[in-house]
Amino acid sequence: MPRWPSIAVGGMPGRVGLLLVVVALVVTVTGPFVAPFRHTALVGPILQGPSVTHALGTDQLGRDVLSRVLYGGRSVLLLPACAVALAFGLGGILGLVAGYRGGRLDQLVSRGADILMSIPPLLLVMVLVIPLGTSDVVLIATTGIWFAPRIVRIVRAATASVCTKDYVLAARVRGESTASILWHEVTPNITGTLLAELALRLNYAIIFITTLNFLGLGVQPPSSDWGLMVSEGRAFLGHRPLISIVPALMIGALAIGVNLLSDQIAVYLARNVQQSSRL
Amino acid sequence: MELSWARVTGTLLRRTALAALTVSIVSLVVFAALNILPADPTTAALGAEATPEMRAAYRRLMNLDVPPIPRYLHWAEGMLRGDFGISVVSRTPIGPELAQRFALTAILGVGSLLLSVVLALPLAVRSARRAGRLIDVTVSAAAIAVSAVPEFVVAIGVIVLFVSNLRWFPVSSNGIIEGDLNALVLPVLTLTLGAAAYVFRHARVSVVETMSAPYVRTAVLNGFSPARILWCHVMPNAAVVVVNAVALNAITLLSGVIVVENVFGYPGLGQLLVQALVANDFPKIEAVAVVTTTLLVVVNLLADGSVLLLDPRLRTQGAGARR
């Protein structure tokens, strides 16, 4: 049984990735406690440069930029995390069952996934926001449902290949239930694939949700959210670039970190496949 | 292993059917989202302060007294005939505006796509031949960074570098309407970077894998020149991967186009969509959504078709198992 945490940091990219993710996590989790001001408080003259009281200056409404950055990570982390969890819950179960059972059910699930995957998500969310509004639930649900068919595909393929192995046949002969086989025999053997996919999807969800926030279709002002902050500070890039650049860098650090961790696991998996096929 | 054109036709027909289904589903969802889901469409479009006269006029304009299903069919049939309706804000036909915006978006998208392949392929080949060396590590790291972050973060980086510091280009791309080609540079650059990173990563892996394949070793042992091996043996395989990457990238590129057009004020379909959303111009939103989706599925179809042409393995019997 491989130890995934140590594999994820088994190389330089993985270590850099972990470092970036930890930095973003620490800022997000401890940020609200150490922030000098409330993120919505109007505390000074507008568009000030960095000073002792306002380390990163103030924004177009006179709010402390540092405090807004420290508060602004929660939505960037939590919304994508919930969306990915939803996608894995939905897609994982469907994919496991479809891959294990095969036949008509598999056909139905796979075709459904194909159709959902061919619909452009950003476009759809932009339109659905009109009747549904821009609540967190809408963001999580639309992102989760968009990702679910991809998870279905990957889990289905991984499950189908594991199911041809002798130990699954043995479990079936022992008369174990489908749920037990899926949980005890199949799941442990697709964990690596799932982890790499989980990290990659988290990366995409961060991109997707921050983009919606940037376009003004997600988290609404006066909330502080890194994507929203980049958008609000855009007009002042020439004069007070820190308002946009710092949150943009935070998004970048988090997204690149998660992506590197995913890559590291994928590299390990690919190497193992090569080795086992060589033997 | 016999070539089977029947299989190719079958695959293409299936994909075309899927594409048509996708456009129909999107048109249904968009229509429902704007006409059926809101409790009162006139409030959704005009706001709560609208007077009864305004509401009545809007109902007449949008045929809201016709039941939803005939209304949808009428609207969809208009779309098929190329009648995209009338903007409720400017009261002008949407079709001509859509055509102009479409052309501008096509320039942006196709230009970036071509440039990204031109930029990424040589880099990928170079990186693959020097795998693990400094140039490979540097370019690969840059590609990972660009492909992992949202497009608007790349755009902000481009603006900070080329507008704030170097002052080379205008930050607004609205000048494209007057034919100012400078306006194209920053949007194209931003989109190209994102697409190139994606193509680079896929092409590099493909070239590395192909170069270690037994048939390439045979070619080396035959004493063929490196150039011949690269162009006649390695690249045909890499081309398949690149076209596939472009196809998979089409949806990402579309969201990139929407973001980049809005960041730089480039007057294409993506900006039109956001403008229509902000103005609650429902007929325009519907038209842009359907046209953009159609564009996307056509790009996907073309890519699927090219992959079938480029990769004889997909045309043989039993190829279904490999996909």
Interface residues (C-beta under 8 A of the other chain):
Chain A: P13 D114 I115 S118 I119 P120 P121 L122 L123 L124 M126 V127 L128 V129 I130 P131 L132 N203 I206 I207 F208 T210 T211 F214 L215 L217 G227 V230 S231 R234 L237 G238 P241 S244 I245 A248 I251 G252 A255 I256 V258 N259 L260 D263
Chain B: L18 A19 L21 T22 I25 V26 V29 V30 A33 L34 L37 P38 A44 I144 A145 S147 A148 V149 P150 E151 F152 V153 I156 G157 I159 V160 V163 S164 V171 I251 L254 S255 I258 V259 N262 V263 L273 V274 L277 N280 I285 A289 T292 T293 L296 V297 N300
